[in-house]
Amino acid sequence: MKRSARVTLHPKALQHNLQQARLAAPHSKVLAVIKANAYGHGVLEVAQALQTADGYAVSCIPEAVALRESGTQHPILILQGHQNLDDLRIASELQFRVVIHSTSQLTFLDQLGDSKVQVALKLDTGMHRLGIAPQDAAAIFNRLKNHKNIDTDIWLMTHLSCADDLTNSNTNTQLDIFNHNTNALPASRSIANSAGILGWSASHADWIRPGIMLYGSSPFTHEDNGREYYNLQAAMTLSAPLIAIHHFNKGEAIGYGASFHCPHDMQVGIVACGYADGYPRHAATGTPVSINNIETHTVGRVSMDMIAINMHTISAKVGDLVELWGTKISVDRVAHNAETISYELLCNAGNNCTWQ
Ligand SMILES: Cc1ncc(COP(=O)(O)O)c(C=O)c1O
């Protein structure tokens, strides 16, 4: 159902951000991470905009099938791997590379008949989410290498848990564990997410896996100005019309819980966007928005389909569009004010709003 809040995709920004990933890791190939409907941006549209990537990474088989059916011939990595024999058959037929992260997945390989499948063996070097024990890597790698149903071009990979904190020593520990257990194995390697790409050159390896930076958001959560610092551009704008303008006296309260009191007589605008549209309910008073190219901020609590904004000394009329985040207001700043991360905001808004 069409609501007033809308999201707009900026394909050129996606291409620009891909170029920034290439500049940061010039010796690596790029797997664009477009899982979860491309972080809410629309998987087919994003894949189309990022055709110059060397491949894509998605979470699961259905996401990859949708991509293949759209006509892409690119390599596609399935980050969660296969969960059953059907998944594996589809992966073999449509030439997806599945992540092997647990020995329980190996049993399905013997049931593939004459078909072959491409795999990436994932080591758990400290994230403790998916991955085999690092000390088992060589043995499992060799078993895969000699398996009749496995394409001999096997990749090795791991995922960094703390790369978004440039002072955290876990990243070097993870890299050491990965290198120590895989150095002798002949394979392509993939380690770096966006934070690894921008902050840890030792993680670049053969294939980088940028996600959030492609969408124009900094992976370093403590930085409000990371987008500018890393020369990234917003791939999504979330905007909504102003639907009412009020003049309130000093002391009057606004919104649920009467949490904000006007500090002086002031003009307040009501914008048709709320948490039902993916705008974070926990965005505090003071979260930036932009109207007619002027930056102002929210006042009071976010409701289901409305927010109030400070329009003191701002001239605008009902119907004017307010940018909640996008080219003027970075989603990182909104995330910071809502004590969350841009990933969540982009997924929520992108998957809830009408696209223009
Ligand atoms: C295994 C894996 N690699 C790469 C990425 C991309 O991470 P980011 O969006 O932080 O660049 C993700 C995303 O969560 C992931 O799960």
The ligand as an SDF file (V2000), in Angstrom:
LIG
                    3D

 16 16  0  0  0  0  0  0  0  0999 V2000
   29.9060  -12.8520    5.6920 C   0  0  0  0  0  0  0  0  0  0  0  0
   29.7080  -11.3910    5.3710 C   0  0  0  0  0  0  0  0  0  0  0  0
   30.5900  -10.7690    4.5830 N   0  0  0  0  0  0  0  0  0  0  0  0
   30.4720   -9.4600    4.2690 C   0  0  0  0  0  0  0  0  0  0  0  0
   29.4360   -8.7010    4.7730 C   0  0  0  0  0  0  0  0  0  0  0  0
   29.3550   -7.2380    4.4560 C   0  0  0  0  0  0  0  0  0  0  0  0
   29.5380   -6.4940    5.6200 O   0  0  0  0  0  0  0  0  0  0  0  0
   29.4650   -4.8930    5.6100 P   0  0  0  0  0  0  0  0  0  0  0  0
   28.0670   -4.5560    5.2520 O   0  0  0  0  0  0  0  0  0  0  0  0
   29.7970   -4.5040    7.0030 O   0  0  0  0  0  0  0  0  0  0  0  0
   30.4410   -4.4420    4.5910 O   0  0  0  0  0  0  0  0  0  0  0  0
   28.4980   -9.3150    5.6140 C   0  0  0  0  0  0  0  0  0  0  0  0
   27.4170   -8.5220    6.1680 C   0  0  0  0  0  0  0  0  0  0  0  0
   26.9860   -8.6300    7.2630 O   0  0  0  0  0  0  0  0  0  0  0  0
   28.6400  -10.6940    5.9210 C   0  0  0  0  0  0  0  0  0  0  0  0
   27.7640  -11.3210    6.7160 O   0  0  0  0  0  0  0  0  0  0  0  0
  1  2  1  0
  2  3  1  0
  2 15  2  0
  3  4  2  0
  4  5  1  0
  5  6  1  0
  5 12  2  0
  6  7  1  0
  7  8  1  0
  8  9  2  0
  8 10  1  0
  8 11  1  0
 12 13  1  0
 12 15  1  0
 13 14  2  0
 15 16  1  0
M  END
$$$$
